[in-house]
Amino acid sequence: MKGLLSAVFTPEKNDPELQTLKIALATGPVHLINAQGEVLVLPTSVQNALHYLVNILSRGQAVSVIPQVKYLSCNEAAEILGCSRPYIYKLLDENLIPYQYVGSHRRICFEDVIAYRDSLSHNRQQQASELAEIAAKIKNQHLNK
């Protein structure tokens, strides 16, 4: 995905500066001092994003920054969902993810791809809960015999 996942950040192992930054971001407003000595206050959205990124990096995980592009190609959507391009076409053909044509190419709204991914996660959690309930009922029936 040229340009879409161009910003990948890999943490250095056991970086003490990450831990210091993690604490600073968690404890309140963070200020930057530029080269002219001016104090700049980070907007809340930037501080929240940095806090999220630093938490991930401090666990030793790499981070990809994906700007919210209005529309994605099928290849880009497949990369985000971790599936094949033909599978994306199947999802589009079954109207599981909305799309539109731009010329002869299908384009998918970034938010729709994320919504589909989140719905999959929610469905998995719901199915796991239902299975746990069924297992508990079976166990109770077995114990009552």
RALINTA-V641592 format. One record per residue. N is the residue number from 1. PHI is phi in whole degrees, 0 to 359 (none if undefined). PSI is psi in radians with two decimals (NA if undefined). D_FIRST is the distance of its C-alpha to the first C-alpha in Angstrom with 2 decimals. Layout:
n->(N;N)
phi->(PHI;PHI)
psi->(PSI;PSI)
d_first->(D_FIRST;D_FIRST)
This chain:
n->(1;2;3;4;5;6;7;8;9;10;11;12;13;14;15;16;17;18;19;20;21;22;23;24;25;26;27;28;29;30;31;32;33;34;35;36;37;38;39;40;41;42;43;44;45;46;47;48;49;50;51;52;53;54;55;56;57;58;59;60;61;62;63;64;65;66;67;68;69;70;71;72;73;74;75;76;77;78;79;80;81;82;83;84;85;86;87;88;89;90;91;92;93;94;95;96;97;98;99;100;101;102;103;104;105;106;107;108;109;110;111;112;113;114;115;116;117;118;119;120;121;122;123;124;125;126;127;128;129;130;131;132;133;134;135;136;137;138;139;140;141;142;143;144;145)
phi->(none;299;85;285;248;285;256;242;244;246;284;277;295;50;281;294;295;297;295;297;295;302;294;298;290;278;263;154;301;249;243;250;243;278;298;272;85;283;271;246;267;288;299;305;297;289;297;297;296;297;300;298;296;295;300;293;298;292;273;86;264;283;230;252;259;245;293;282;283;302;229;246;282;296;298;294;297;297;294;296;276;71;224;274;297;300;293;299;301;297;299;292;296;272;58;276;228;291;207;218;269;239;68;257;252;279;234;239;293;307;299;291;295;294;297;296;300;293;293;298;297;297;297;297;296;295;295;296;295;297;296;296;296;297;297;295;297;296;296;297;297;294;289;281;275)
psi->(1.58;2.20;-0.57;-0.78;0.65;-0.33;1.71;2.22;2.22;2.21;2.69;2.56;2.36;0.84;1.93;-0.47;-0.59;-0.73;-0.72;-0.79;-0.69;-0.78;-0.77;-0.73;-0.49;-0.33;-0.12;-2.96;2.45;2.41;2.53;2.61;2.09;-3.13;-0.44;0.05;0.10;2.43;2.19;2.30;2.26;2.32;2.65;-0.71;-0.67;-0.74;-0.74;-0.74;-0.77;-0.73;-0.79;-0.83;-0.77;-0.66;-0.76;-0.82;-0.64;-0.33;0.04;0.18;2.53;2.74;2.35;2.33;2.10;1.93;2.57;1.58;2.48;-0.92;2.52;2.66;2.94;-0.62;-0.77;-0.73;-0.71;-0.69;-0.72;-0.72;-0.18;0.69;-3.11;2.79;-0.73;-0.59;-0.66;-0.78;-0.68;-0.79;-0.69;-0.76;-0.55;0.12;0.56;-0.40;2.20;2.66;3.01;2.77;2.38;1.80;-2.17;0.14;2.47;2.40;2.46;2.31;2.32;-0.80;-0.60;-0.63;-0.77;-0.70;-0.71;-0.78;-0.76;-0.64;-0.63;-0.78;-0.76;-0.75;-0.70;-0.75;-0.72;-0.75;-0.67;-0.69;-0.75;-0.72;-0.68;-0.70;-0.76;-0.76;-0.69;-0.72;-0.76;-0.72;-0.76;-0.72;-0.70;-0.68;-0.51;-0.13;NA)
d_first->(0.00;3.74;6.18;5.51;6.19;7.88;11.18;12.31;16.09;18.38;22.03;25.00;27.43;30.30;29.61;32.67;31.20;28.58;31.55;33.45;30.62;30.12;33.84;33.90;31.13;32.91;36.33;36.03;34.93;33.32;34.24;32.80;35.08;33.75;35.20;38.02;39.05;38.05;37.17;34.04;33.60;30.12;29.46;29.49;25.88;24.80;27.28;26.12;22.45;23.69;26.04;23.39;21.14;24.26;25.47;22.39;22.44;26.21;25.85;23.97;20.58;17.32;15.55;12.02;12.43;10.46;12.15;13.46;11.94;14.51;12.76;9.64;9.08;10.37;7.38;5.79;9.46;10.03;7.81;9.69;12.85;12.65;13.80;13.48;12.52;16.32;17.15;15.18;17.23;20.28;19.76;19.45;22.47;24.43;23.72;22.51;19.60;20.42;18.44;19.39;19.20;18.05;19.86;19.39;15.92;15.67;14.01;14.22;15.27;13.48;17.02;17.79;15.04;16.42;19.91;19.48;18.28;21.25;23.62;22.86;23.70;26.79;27.92;27.72;29.78;32.24;32.71;33.28;35.90;37.59;37.77;39.25;41.84;42.79;43.15;45.35;47.52;47.97;48.86;51.37;52.92;53.26;54.88;57.28;58.69)
